[in-house]
């Protein structure tokens, strides 16, 4: 096996014929060496004398070691409790009154609405959706395998956040172990395979999904997806019948855990083109079983009523190809920047517009430098073509929504392999590096910066990102403060303004989980960074002016796309309340609405709140004929 222990790794996996004899295996390794010349068995860990780092990267038990390291770095997440959608999942999967009804209205725990006007109206009545929700909103994702893991939590330890986090850590550890095995299968038992696995194990971009219980689907789907690739590779390398039968099954399980695992097809196609038979038809024929699984899954997905329609946060490439292409032009390089360096991809959404444009500009520079290096690398190493096609295919698949580092699990599989190959090529002074002085210096600097970030900074950031969901704890804290202020007389709560609607809909769920009586109604007049002017027309009626219109930012378009605005004169009839849209902004968003209550606004049973500063404060409706202005609520994240 000595030829397999080169620093650079195999250019292609040995075929069954090559493995027949030791002599043939040696010949294949010699040919691979010609394709990627290695000047010497370089020592990555010169500071440790004797190449200790290289020894560790080639250790037979590297998969176990990296799985342990990944879990250890993410272990602080065990103690951060429940956050955001964790409460939603707990409520929907419980036996509490209303939980099953909300689960049916969502279509799945991973969604917002099932596309049926009657159930969407019910959600508005119950306070689970704002009054401007698109009556045909469909945002429901079919993830029964991931849902099963949450049902296990609900059955065995429904109130233990620690044990739920522990299950997520187990999935992450298994994922890292399988990734390590895959790298070694494709690249050989080499330092480059070990380095790629190390990059993946300590990558800080994985932390948020590991630490957020509700985002476990990313771990589960990626685990089955990597197992699929491992079986596919073994099928092509060894012709193993059991692996050939198992690969489509694992692929189906990955799709049933999350639709994001469709990125497997990009890696498989890259593998077929890079390592398959000389006949292109035979190469693509090996992909056919997995492609058939994907088509069958997609047909079932649509037939069962799952998908996304009517929300501004998601773009269906099949329905809006031009809009998707335009969004991908910005989102793809930003996602690649998040995978390779800093800042995180989601920062482009939360920072001011000028800074967002600067991030996009930097993302294009980084993407250009990376692509240029990968093109040169792939001219000599066929394995890099597989990783590159998988990386960019995965990134493209995630462009259906706004950029976020937690979407990068499948993209990182190819990204970390390429980064490892680039890093080792730099050490070896590989022939694919630019020869001209300036491009060569720029390439060396770029690779060194990316490698240093993932080896030195990522291990420090991973514990932080694994606990970063805890910065939303003020959401629960402020809603709990509202709940504690309600006495037995209170039956209806009205939020005049709120930073996000999630805060509003969380109130009835938290009350149910705490065993408190159900409120008759929960209403919200506005949410998001919108200044308000409120005029009280009479004892029972409010006129609300939304300065600049509702849904001022893309993130506020979860419940309705700005491309499907409400019409002037639209009426929403709710129990005890009638809402009428009176005026629109030039681009069609609601600018004024009338809220006509059946009871006096000063009724003691109604509690009014508005967001001020960093939390909710009681709100007192103005006297009839009087008005009041409210500043735009701002999201506040703090521990």
N, C-alpha and C positions, 0 to 999 in steps of 0.2 A: 504493500500500500504506500510505499515511500513516494511514488510519483504524485499521489493525491495530496501530499502535505506541502505543496508549494504555496508560497505566500499569496500568489495571485489567484489561485483557484483554477478549476477546469474551464476551458472555453466552451465545452459542450458536454453533456452527460454521456458516459459510455453506453453503447447499445448492447443488446443481448449477445451479439456476435463478438463484440470486443471483450466481453466478460468470460468468454469460453476458456481462455487460457491466460496464464500470467504474462506470456510473451506478447500476446495481442494487446493486453492492457497496457503494457509498457510502451508499445508502439504508439497507441492512441495518445498516451500522455506526452510522448515525445513530439507528436504532431501538434498537440495543444500548446506545448512550450514554444514551438516555432511561431504560432499565431500571436503569442503574447510573451516575448522574450523576457526572461528574468535574469538580471545580471548576477544576482547572488541571492542566497537565502538571507534576506535582510532581517535585522533585528529591530522590531518596533519598540521594544522596551529597553533601549540602550542605557537609559538612566538606571534601570533595575539590574543591569549586567546579566548577560546570558540570555537576553530575549525573553524575560519572564512573561511579559504581556502576550507575546506571540505564543508562548507555551500555554497560557491560560485560554487564549482564543481557540486553540486547537485541542483543548482537553476533551476527552470522551464524555465527560459529564457536564459539558458547558450548558446544555439545555436546562438541566436541573438548577445549576448555579444562577443562571440569568433569570429563571422564573422566580427564584427566591429573592434575588436582588430587586426585581420589579415589584414584587409584593411588599418587600420591606420598605422601599421608598414611598410606596403608596399607602402604607399602613396607617398614617395619621388620619386617613379618611374614615377609619373605623369609628371614630369618636365624634363625628360632626353632626350626627343625628339625621332627621328628615328635612327635606327642603323641596319647595316648589311642587312639581308633579308627583313627588313621593306621596304627598297627602291625597292627591287625586286617585292614584293607583290603590292606595290603602282603602279609601272610601268605596271605590267602585267594586273592588274584589272582596269586600266585607259583606256580612249579613245585615248591616245596618239598613234601616228604612230609607229608600230612595237610591241606594247604591246601585242596585241592579238596573233601575230605570235610567240612571245617568250613563251606565255602561252601554245600554241599548241605544241611547241617544247619540253617544259618541261613535258607535259602531265597533269600537275596540278601545282598549285603554290608551292606545297611541293615536289620538285624534282629537277633534273638536266637535265635528258635526257629521251626521250620516247622509246629508243631502235631502232629507224629507222635511218639507215645510212644517208639518204638524209637530214633529219632534223638536225642530228648531224653535218654533213658537213656544213650546213647553219649556225649553231651556231659558228663553227670555223671561217667561213668567217666573221661573224658579230663581232667576238671578245668575244663571250660569253663562249667559251670553248677553251682549249689549243690544239695545233696541234696534241698531242699524245693521245687525247681522243679515247677510244675504239669505233670503228664505230658501235658496237652493244650495247653500254652502255645503260642499263635500270636502271633508278633510279627515279621512279615516284610513289608517294604515294597517295592513294585514300582517301581523307578527305573532302568530299563535305559539310558536316555540318560545319566544321571549316572554310572552304573556304567561306561559306555563311556569317559568322560573319565578315570576311574581306571585302566582297562585300558590306555589310551594312556600314562599315567604309567608303569605297570608294564612296558610294552613298550619304551619309549624311554629312560627314566631311572629305573629301579627304586629306586636308592639315593640319588637327589638330591632332598632336601627343598626346596632352593632352586628348582629348576625346577618342582616340583609347586606350590609357592606362586605361582610366576610365572604358571602357567596360571590359578590362581584369580584373580589380579589382572587378567588379561586379561578374564576373564568379568565381573568387577566393573566394569571400565572400559566394556565394551560395554553392560552394564546401565545405567550412568549416562548414557551417550550416548543410548540409546533412550528412557529416561525423559525426558530433556530434549526430545527430538523430540516425544514424546507430549504433554507439557505445552504445547509451542508449537502443536501441531496443534489442541488443544482450546481453549486460552486465547489463541491468537494470539502473534505475536512481540512480547511485552510484557514489562515488568519483572516483573509478577506471575508469569508463566510462568518467567522466568529465576530469580526468587527461590525459587520452589518447587523448581526443579531444583537450585539451590545448597543448599537445605536437605537435599534427598535425598542429594546427592553427599558431603556432609561429615557426615552423620548418624552419630553414634558407635554407634548401635544395630547398625549393619551390620558393625562391626569383628570381632566374634568369629567370625562365619561366614566372613568373608574370610580370617582368619588360621588357621582350622582346616581343614586339607585335607579331612578326612572330611565336613565340612559344606558342601562345594562345591555339593551338590545345590540348596541354597537360591539360589545365584547363577544356576545353569544354568536352573532352573525359572522364576525371576523374569524372566530375560532373554527366554525364549520367551513368557512370559505378557504382558509389556509389548509385545513385538512383535505378539502377537495383538490386543491392544487397539488398537494403532496401525493395523493393517490393518482392523479392524472400523470404527474411526472414519473412515478414508478411504473405506471402502465406503459408509457412510451419508452422508458429506459430498459425495463426488465420484461415487459410483456406480461406482467402479473395479472392473472385473470380476476382474482379477488379484488384487486385495486381498481380494475376496469369496471367492475360491477358496483363497487362502493362509491366511486367518484360521483355519479349522477345522484345517488341517494344523499350524499353529504351536501351536494350543491342545492338540492331541494330543501334540505333542512336549513341551510344558510339563508335561502330566499324567504323561508317561512319565519326566520328570526328577524330579518330586516331586508327591505328591498335594495339597500345599498350594496349588498353582496353580489349584485349583478355585475360588479366590476371584475368578478372572477373570469368572465368571458374575455375581457381584454387581456388578462394574463395568459389564459389558455391559447388564445389566438397568437399572441406573441411567442409562446412556447412552440406552437406548431410551426410557425414561420421560421423560427430560429433553430429548432432542433429536430424537426420532423424529417420525414423521408424526402428524397430529392424531388419526387413528384408532388407538385403543389396540390393536386386533387386529393392525394392520399393524406397530405398534411391536414387540410381542412376537414377531411372526413373524420379525423380523430376528435374534432370539436363537435361534430353533429349530435352525439348523445346529450351533451350538456346544453346545446342550443335547443334541442327538443324539450328538455326539462324547462328551460326558461320560457319558451313559447307557451307550454302547457300551464305553467304557473301564472304567466301574465294573463292568459285567457280566463283562468279561474279567478284571478284578482279582480278583473273588471266585471265578470259575471256576478260575483258575490257583492258587488256594489262598493268596492274600496277604490280609493284614489284621492285626487285633489282637484277641486274645481271651485272657483269663486273667491279664493283667498289671494290676497296680494303678496303673501309671503312665499308662494310656491308657483312655479311655472311648469306647465306640462309641455315638454318639447314636441309632443305629437300634435297638440292643439295650437300652440303658439311658437312655431319653429324660429321665426325671425326674432321675436322678443327674446327667446332663449339664447339664440346666437349672440345677440347684442349684450345680454347679461353675462354670458360666458367670457366675453372679451375682457371684462373687468374682473370677474370672480375667479377665473382660472389662475391668472398670475398671482392674485392675492392669496389664494389657497396654497399655491406653490411656495410663496414667500413664507407663509405660516409653517409649512412643513420643513423648510430648509433653515430658516433663521427667525428673526423677530422683526416687527411685533406680531402678535397673534392675528389670524385672519379676521376675527370678529371685530377687531379694533376699527376697521374701515367703516363699520356701521355706526359706532358710538362716538367717534371723534367729530369735531367740527368739519364742515365741508372742505375748507382749505387744507387741513391736515390730512383728510381722507384722500384728496387728490395727490398729495405728496406721497402717501403710502402706495397708491396705485402706480405712480411714476417709479418709485423704488422697486416695486414688485416687477415691473416690466424689465428693469435693468437686471435684476437678479435672475428672472426667468430667461432672459436673453443669454446671459453668461452661462447659466446651467445647461440650456439646450445646446449651445455651441460646443461645450465640453462633452456632453453626452453623444452628440453626433460623431465627434472624432473618436470617442471611445467605442461606439457601436460598430465602427468600420473595422475594428480588429477583434472585438469580442461579441460573439453572437448572443451570449447570455444577457448582455446589457440591452439588447433589442427587446427581449422579453420584459425586462424590468421597466424599460422606458415606455413601452406600449401600455403596460399595466398601470403605470403611474399616471400617465396622461388620460387614459380611459377612465380611471377612478376619479380623477379630478373633474373631468367633464360630467360624470354622473352626479357629482355633488353640486353642480352649478344650478340645479333646479331651485335652490333656496339660497339665502344669504350666507356668505362665507363664515365658517366657524371651524376652529381647530379640532373640535370634537368629531368632525366628519372625516378625519384624515387617516383612520386606521388602515383602510385598504390602500390608499395612496402611499402611505409610509412604507408599505411592504416593498414596493418598487423603489421608492425614494431612498430608503436607507441602504438598499443593495447597491444602487448607483453611487451613492456618496461613499460607501466603503471601497468600491472599485476605483473611484476617483482618488481617494486618499492613498490607497496602496500604490496606484499608478504614479502618484506624485513622489512617494518614497523610492520607488524603483526607477524613477526618471524614465517612464514608459515612452515608447516611440510615438504614441498618439498625442502627447503634449505638444503645444505649439513650439516651434523652433525659434521664431523671431523673438527678440529680447522683450519688447513691451507686452505683447500678448502672453508670452510665457510667464512674465512676472505677475501680470494680472490674474492669470489662471492659478498660479501657485497661491497668491494671496486669497483668492476666492475660496479655493479648496481648504486652505488652512483655517480660514475664519469659520466655515461651515463645520469642519471637523472639530475644531476647538469648542464651538458652541455645544455640539452634541456630546462630546466627551467630558467637558468640564462644567458647562453651565446647565445643561439639561438635567443631570442628576440632582442638582440643587433646586431646580425649578419644579421637578416632578412632585415632591411632597406638597409644594405650595399649590400647584394646579389641581392636585387630587383633593384638596380641601377648599378650593376656590368657590365652590357652589355655596359655601357657608356665608359668603358676603351678602347673600340674599336673605339672611336671617332676619333682617329688619322688616321684611314683608310679613312674615309670620308674627313677629313681635308687635307690629302696629295693628294688625288685624285682631290679634289676641287682646290688645289694649281696648279696641273698640268693643269686642265681645264682653270683656269684663265690665265695661261701663253700662251695659244694658241690664236693666232690672226686669222683673217679671212682667211689668206693665207693657214693655216694648214688644210690639208685634211686627213692625215694619222698619227697615233701615234704608235710608236713601243717601247714596254717596253723590254729592254734587260734583266733585272732581276727584280724580285718582290718577297716579302716575301710570298705572297699567290696569287692565281689567282683571288680570289674574288675581290681584289683591281682593277685588270685589267677590269673585266667585268662590274664593277660598273660605269666606266667612261661614256659609252654611255647612261646608265640609268639616271645618275644624270644630264647629259646634256638635255635629253628628259624631265625630270621632271622640269628642270629650264627653258624650252622653248628655249634652244639654238640649233643652226643648227646641224644636224646629220653629224658626221665624215664619210668619205668614208670607212675607215678601221681602226681597232684597232688590233694590233698584240702583241704577247708576245713570246720571244725566250726561256724564262726559268722562273720558279718560284720555291720557296722553298729554303731551306738552301744548295744551290749548288754553289761552286766556279766555275768560268768560265774562260776559255782561248779563246779569240776571235781573229781570224786571218782574215784579209781582203784579199781575193785572187785577186780580181779585183774590178773595180769601182762599180759592182752590186752584189758582192757575199761575204758572210761571212761564215767562218767555225767556228763552236762553239763546243768546248770541254767541256763536263759536267764532272768535276772532281769528280769521284766516281759514276757518273751516275745520271740520273733523278730519281725522286721519292725516295729520300734517307730515308724518314721516312713514317710510316703508314698513317699519316695525309695527305700526299701529293698524296695518291693513290685514291683520290675521283673519278677522271675521268678515271682511268685505274688501274686494279689490277696488281701487279707485277707478278702474276701467269699467266697473259695473255700479255706478252711483245710484243713490236713491233719487226719486223724482219729486219735484215740487208738488205738494198736495198729498204725498204718501201718508197714510194713517196706520198706526199700530195700536190695536185695541187690546189692552191688557186688563186683568182684574183690578178694578179700582183706579185705572189710569188710562187715559187716551193720549197718544202722542201724534202730532202732525208736523210734517216738514213744511216750513213756510218759505224758506229762501235757500238758494244755492250759491256757491262760489263760482267764478267764471269757469273753473275746470270741472264743475259738477258735484262738488262735495257739499254736504249739508252745512249751511251757515247760520240758520236760525230754526228753532223748533219750539212748539207750544206743548207744555205738559199740563194737562187738565186732570186733576185728581178728583175723586169722588168725595173726599173728606177735606176738612179744613187743614191747611198746611201746619197750623199750630196745634193740631191734635196731639195729646200727650202720648198716644200710642206710637207715634212716628218719631224716629230719631234721625237727625240729619247730621252728616259729617262732610268735611271737605279737607283736602290735603293742603297743609301749610308748612313750609320749611321741610322738616324731615319726617313728618307724621300726620296722622289724622287729628283734627280738632272738631269739636261740635260746631255746627253751623245753624244759624237762626235765620230763617227766611225773612226778607225785608217786609215791612208793612205794606199793605195794598197801595199801589201807586208809586212805591219806592223801588230803587234799584241798587245793586251792589256789583262791584267788579272784583274778580278773583284772578290772581296771577296764575300763569301756567305751572302745573305741577312738574317737578323735576325728580327724576329717579335718583334715589339715594342708596348707595351700597356701602355697608359698613359692618364690621364684626360686632 
